[in-house]
Amino acid sequence: MWLFKKKTYLSDEELVKAYKETGNNKAFGELFEKHVKVVYGACLFYFKNKSEAQDVTMQIFEKLMAELRKKEINYFKGWLSFVVRNHCITILRQNKRSVPFDEKYMEFEHQLPEEKLENQINNIKEEEVLENLPKFLNQLKEKQKTCLTQFFIENKSYQEISDKTGYSVNEVKSYLQNGKRNLKQLILDFKNENK
Protein backbone atom coordinates (compact mmCIF):
# COMPACT_ATOMS: atom_id res chain seq x y z
CA MET A 1 0.00 0.00 0.00
CA TRP A 2 1.24 3.51 -0.78
CA LEU A 3 0.79 4.58 2.85
CA PHE A 4 3.66 2.33 3.87
CA LYS A 5 6.00 3.15 1.02
CA LYS A 6 9.10 4.76 2.45
CA LYS A 7 9.96 7.89 0.51
CA THR A 8 13.47 9.31 0.33
CA TYR A 9 13.31 13.08 0.54
CA LEU A 10 15.91 15.62 -0.33
CA SER A 11 16.51 18.18 2.41
CA ASP A 12 14.23 21.22 2.44
CA GLU A 13 17.09 23.41 1.31
CA GLU A 14 17.88 21.10 -1.65
CA LEU A 15 14.21 21.11 -2.68
CA VAL A 16 14.09 24.92 -2.43
CA LYS A 17 17.24 25.14 -4.58
CA ALA A 18 15.81 22.73 -7.18
CA TYR A 19 12.56 24.68 -7.32
CA LYS A 20 14.31 28.05 -7.46
CA GLU A 21 16.75 27.07 -10.20
CA THR A 22 14.40 25.09 -12.44
CA GLY A 23 10.83 25.95 -11.42
CA ASN A 24 10.47 22.19 -10.84
CA ASN A 25 6.93 21.71 -9.50
CA LYS A 26 7.84 18.22 -8.27
CA ALA A 27 10.35 19.77 -5.83
CA PHE A 28 7.70 22.23 -4.64
CA GLY A 29 5.21 19.35 -4.34
CA GLU A 30 7.61 17.53 -2.01
CA LEU A 31 7.99 20.64 0.15
CA PHE A 32 4.19 20.91 0.26
CA GLU A 33 3.84 17.24 1.22
CA LYS A 34 6.47 17.52 3.99
CA HIS A 35 5.05 20.68 5.58
CA VAL A 36 1.33 20.96 4.79
CA LYS A 37 0.20 19.30 8.05
CA VAL A 38 2.25 21.66 10.22
CA VAL A 39 1.11 24.73 8.24
CA TYR A 40 -2.52 23.59 8.46
CA GLY A 41 -2.13 23.00 12.23
CA ALA A 42 -0.76 26.52 12.69
CA CYS A 43 -3.61 28.00 10.60
CA LEU A 44 -6.15 26.02 12.63
CA PHE A 45 -4.62 27.46 15.80
CA TYR A 46 -5.15 31.00 14.50
CA PHE A 47 -8.56 30.62 12.85
CA LYS A 48 -10.27 27.88 14.93
CA ASN A 49 -12.18 26.83 11.83
CA LYS A 50 -11.17 23.89 9.61
CA SER A 51 -12.50 25.32 6.37
CA GLU A 52 -10.88 28.72 6.91
CA ALA A 53 -7.61 27.06 8.02
CA GLN A 54 -7.58 24.99 4.80
CA ASP A 55 -8.15 28.09 2.66
CA VAL A 56 -5.37 30.02 4.40
CA THR A 57 -3.02 27.01 4.13
CA MET A 58 -3.52 26.99 0.35
CA GLN A 59 -3.00 30.78 0.20
CA ILE A 60 0.29 30.37 2.06
CA PHE A 61 1.57 27.71 -0.34
CA GLU A 62 0.52 29.82 -3.33
CA LYS A 63 2.48 32.70 -1.80
CA LEU A 64 5.45 30.38 -1.24
CA MET A 65 5.51 29.39 -4.91
CA ALA A 66 6.27 33.00 -5.80
CA GLU A 67 8.43 33.90 -2.77
CA LEU A 68 10.78 30.92 -3.04
CA ARG A 69 11.82 31.96 -6.56
CA LYS A 70 12.90 35.42 -5.31
CA LYS A 71 14.30 34.95 -1.81
CA GLU A 72 17.52 33.47 -0.50
CA ILE A 73 16.44 30.88 2.10
CA ASN A 74 19.09 29.36 4.37
CA TYR A 75 16.80 27.48 6.77
CA PHE A 76 13.42 26.68 5.27
CA LYS A 77 11.54 25.54 8.40
CA GLY A 78 12.39 28.67 10.37
CA TRP A 79 11.51 30.93 7.45
CA LEU A 80 8.25 29.02 6.84
CA SER A 81 7.13 29.43 10.46
CA PHE A 82 7.53 33.21 10.20
CA VAL A 83 5.72 33.36 6.85
CA VAL A 84 2.80 31.34 8.28
CA ARG A 85 2.55 33.41 11.43
CA ASN A 86 2.79 36.75 9.63
CA HIS A 87 0.25 35.72 6.97
CA CYS A 88 -2.27 34.53 9.57
CA ILE A 89 -1.85 37.61 11.77
CA THR A 90 -2.21 39.92 8.74
CA ILE A 91 -5.51 38.29 7.76
CA LEU A 92 -6.81 38.44 11.33
CA ARG A 93 -5.91 42.12 11.64
CA GLN A 94 -7.44 42.98 8.25
CA ASN A 95 -10.68 41.39 9.43
CA LYS A 96 -10.39 43.20 12.77
CA ARG A 97 -10.22 39.95 14.71
CA SER A 98 -8.09 39.43 17.77
CA VAL A 99 -4.83 37.58 17.42
CA PRO A 100 -4.66 34.53 19.72
CA PHE A 101 -1.68 34.11 21.97
CA ASP A 102 -0.74 30.76 23.35
CA GLU A 103 2.58 30.13 25.06
CA LYS A 104 2.66 26.49 23.93
CA TYR A 105 2.40 27.55 20.31
CA MET A 106 5.09 30.16 20.78
CA GLU A 107 7.33 27.45 22.26
CA PHE A 108 6.79 25.43 19.08
CA GLU A 109 7.80 28.44 16.98
CA HIS A 110 10.87 29.09 19.08
CA GLN A 111 12.07 25.56 18.36
CA LEU A 112 12.25 26.35 14.65
CA PRO A 113 14.50 29.41 14.20
CA GLU A 114 17.91 29.22 12.69
CA GLU A 115 19.73 29.80 15.99
CA LYS A 116 18.61 26.43 17.37
CA LEU A 117 19.75 24.67 14.20
CA GLU A 118 23.12 26.46 14.36
CA ASN A 119 23.57 25.33 17.98
CA GLN A 120 22.76 21.74 17.07
CA ILE A 121 25.18 21.84 14.14
CA ASN A 122 27.93 23.43 16.27
CA ASN A 123 27.46 20.71 18.92
CA ILE A 124 28.54 18.01 16.47
CA LYS A 125 32.14 17.22 17.36
CA GLU A 126 35.05 16.90 14.91
CA GLU A 127 35.40 13.17 15.77
CA GLU A 128 31.78 12.60 14.72
CA VAL A 129 32.42 14.45 11.45
CA LEU A 130 35.44 12.23 10.71
CA GLU A 131 33.54 9.08 11.69
CA ASN A 132 30.67 9.93 9.32
CA LEU A 133 32.80 11.33 6.48
CA PRO A 134 32.68 8.15 4.34
CA LYS A 135 28.91 7.80 4.78
CA PHE A 136 27.97 11.32 3.61
CA LEU A 137 30.92 12.50 1.52
CA ASN A 138 29.25 11.74 -1.82
CA GLN A 139 26.28 13.95 -0.91
CA LEU A 140 28.45 17.07 -0.83
CA LYS A 141 29.19 19.42 -3.73
CA GLU A 142 32.17 18.30 -5.79
CA LYS A 143 34.60 21.05 -4.68
CA GLN A 144 33.72 20.53 -1.00
CA LYS A 145 34.08 16.76 -1.42
CA THR A 146 37.50 17.18 -3.08
CA CYS A 147 38.82 19.49 -0.35
CA LEU A 148 37.46 17.40 2.53
CA THR A 149 38.91 14.20 1.04
CA GLN A 150 42.35 15.75 0.59
CA PHE A 151 42.33 17.48 3.98
CA PHE A 152 40.93 14.72 6.21
CA ILE A 153 41.76 11.51 4.37
CA GLU A 154 44.98 12.44 2.54
CA ASN A 155 46.18 14.82 5.32
CA LYS A 156 47.12 17.57 2.87
CA SER A 157 47.63 21.19 3.95
CA TYR A 158 45.62 24.11 2.54
CA GLN A 159 48.56 24.98 0.29
CA GLU A 160 48.96 21.40 -0.97
CA ILE A 161 45.24 21.22 -1.78
CA SER A 162 45.49 24.57 -3.52
CA ASP A 163 48.48 23.41 -5.60
CA LYS A 164 46.76 20.16 -6.57
CA THR A 165 43.30 21.59 -7.37
CA GLY A 166 44.11 25.06 -8.65
CA TYR A 167 41.77 26.63 -6.08
CA SER A 168 43.18 29.58 -4.13
CA VAL A 169 44.01 28.94 -0.46
CA ASN A 170 41.02 31.09 0.53
CA GLU A 171 38.76 29.01 -1.73
CA VAL A 172 40.12 25.82 -0.14
CA LYS A 173 39.36 27.20 3.34
CA SER A 174 35.87 28.19 2.21
CA TYR A 175 35.13 24.78 0.63
CA LEU A 176 36.39 23.04 3.76
CA GLN A 177 34.35 25.25 6.08
CA ASN A 178 31.16 24.93 4.02
CA GLY A 179 31.75 21.23 3.43
CA LYS A 180 32.16 20.57 7.16
CA ARG A 181 29.00 22.55 7.91
CA ASN A 182 27.03 20.67 5.24
CA LEU A 183 28.40 17.39 6.54
CA LYS A 184 27.25 18.29 10.06
CA GLN A 185 23.82 19.16 8.66
CA LEU A 186 23.63 15.73 6.97
CA ILE A 187 24.65 14.02 10.22
CA LEU A 188 22.01 16.00 12.13
CA ASP A 189 19.31 15.18 9.56
CA PHE A 190 20.27 11.50 9.73
CA LYS A 191 20.10 11.50 13.54
CA ASN A 192 16.68 13.23 13.52
CA GLU A 193 15.28 10.79 10.93
CA ASN A 194 16.47 7.80 12.97
CA LYS A 195 15.32 8.88 16.43
Secondary structure, 3 states (H helix, E strand, C coil): CHHHCCCCCCCHHHHHHHHHHHCCHHHHHHHHHHHHHHHHHHHHHHHCCHHHHHHHHHHHHHHHHHHHHHCCCCCHHHHHHHHHHHHHHHHHHHCCCCCCCCHHHHHHHHCCCHHHHHHHHHCCCHHHHHHHHHHHHHHCCHHHHHHHHHHHHCCCCHHHHHHHHCCCHHHHHHHHHHHHHHHHHHHHHHHHHCC
